[in-house]
Structure formats: C-alpha cells, structure tokens
C-alpha cells in the first residue's frame, strides 16, 4: 500500500471541515461577523453530534493539500471557497484525480521489471480516458504484454468483483510472451475530492467525516506457494427494495453520496443466510469453521461493524483488523478491504490455515463476500 501525500489527525480534519462549511456559507450569504460566529457555533455543534469522532478514526489521508490550508482565496485549491462556495467543478476535480493517479501508478511500478499479464484498475472517485493505468503501461512499453481492465463505480465493495474478474483471467491462462503470469489489482480512491461544503445536512457531515483517500496494489495468480490467501469462494447479492438506500452520483461539484440511516438494518436481514451460503460454497462447516474464522468487514462506518458483530455473534478478536484499519485510515472506499486483508496477512496471531471471511456493502444495496484461507 502507499499512503496519500497529505495526512491529518481526525481532530484537525473536523476543524478544517467546520471552517470550510463556515466559509462556504459566508460566501453564499455574505455573513457579517456576528452571523459568521453564530453559524460557526451551530456547525461545530452539529459536527460534534453526528460526525465520526476521534474515538473511531485517528487519521485520514488525502491527495490534495487543501486539507492543510484554510486560505479560502487560493485559486490553486479545489476548495477556494471565497470564489467557489461549492468548491470547484467536476472538471477541475477530474483533472486533479488524473494527475494524482498517474503519479501514483508511475511510482508504484517504477521498479517492476516484468509486466503483469493483466492489470485491473479499480476506482469510484474519478475517471479519465486514457486512464492512468493505460498511461503507465504505454510509458513502460508494456502495451503488447499487459491488458487493462477498468472496474469502475461499484463503490466500497468493488474489491470482491475485481477478484472475481482476476480469477477468471487466471483460469483462462492467456499470458502474452514476456508477461508475468499474474493479475495485478490496483485501487486508487480519492474520496477527498468529493466534498460540497455548502451542504450542511447531518447526512453529508457523516460522509465528510468518514471517507479518506487510499491506494493499494495486490496480485492474483495460480501460484499456491508462499505468503498469501487461497480464494475458496466469492458471492454477491442485491437486497430487495433497497435501491434508494445508498447512492453515488456525479454532480456539478464532484460526486455526491446519499446514505439512508437504516442501511445497517437493511443489510442485516439477509446477512445470516448470505454468510451461511458462502461457507457451504467453500465446502466449509458453517458452525465449526465459522467460530475459527477471522472477519474482514468493510467499515462503511463504525455502526456497520457493530451491527455485523451483533447479528453474527462475532467476538471483538474476529473483527480486530476491520476496526484498526478504520481507526488508522478512515473509510477508503474500495481500497479499504484490501488494507484489512494485508493487516490480517501481517498478523502473526492469525495462524496459517485460518478461514478469512470478507463482507463489503455498497449501492444496490449490494452485499459482497469472499472466503479465503490464510497460508
């Protein structure tokens, strides 16, 4: 994994968020000093009441330096709120996304001598064509060896469909001469680009206090030796009558999320059956193997982990990696689950042979799951 260029504590991030909302409101409505101070008190109380606090998230990373700057007149920023109270438009945000991801991929592969047979680029926070993955492959002269597949706009659960695509490529065994027989999956999520500080609803403050940027690369191959996971089963389902519970759409000022308060409850209804089915699909015992498993639960928010624990009667030890990744980095959209996998892989307390069940959720409402065995 690679950490974003800028990182702040959650306390610093929430203070910046409050200042951004105050400046956006002041620009829109030309507040005098008293009105500005009054609005600042109200927004700070609202953030304290509904935002994800320091007890749940310690740090969040971002790829734009705006998060360390409250000079709202700076035209170098996306959030130059004295001029653009919503932040700059989607075009400017897309250009920044393209630059940041091209830089990341160039540096990520700079020491790689052998190209992968396939590269799957996963994101839901920005799009440009040719993509940064295509630019990197072209610049390295790998265009005849590496195929690019774009797995876009699925949201937080995208790592599992990406794995499903990668498994298909591995099973096909179609490797061009000179390429390594592996599929690389690369996640580039720049959630910090998608903030509209002129919208002061509790729902948006929850979102704005939770999401962060994240980058990670990992590989899938037929090689069963060495450190890693064996993929035993993958599954996916859409919860009936839930299409409006979570949305992620391109708007005039970046992308905008809506999130119903009852998302954890809606996910809970089919979850037991879904998890039971994953164990059966993998040929494992849903009772005996379940109790020995470690769970990688995508932390859509702290309440998601709490609800899953309660519903499935999980111990705190079974979801340690999920909680610590949320605490260390925030919700990095699709990049979060792979960070949890790496944390489990590095944890000596999780023995070789341990089943690892992953759960992630996103628009649809979609429930995605995978079952691995650590080796």
Secondary structure, DSSP 8 states (H G I E B T S, - for coil): -B--SEEEEHHHHHHHHHHHHHHHHHHHHT--HHHHHHHHHHHHHHHHHHS--TTT--EEEESSGGGG---TT-TTSTT-TTT-TT-S-HHHHHHHHHHHHHHHHHHHTTT--S-EEEEEEEESS---SS-HHHHHHHHTT-TTT-EEEEEES--TTHHHHHHHHHHHHHHHT---TTSEEEEEEEEEE-GGG---TT---HHHHHHHHHB--EEEEEEEES---SSSEEEEEEEEEE-TT-TTSEEEEEETTEEEEEE-TTHHHHHHHHHHHHHHHHHHHTT--TTHHHHT-EEEE--SSHHHHHHHHHHHT--GGGGHHHHHHHHHH-B-TTHHHHHHHHHHHH-TTS-TT-EEEEEEEETTTEEEEEEEEE-
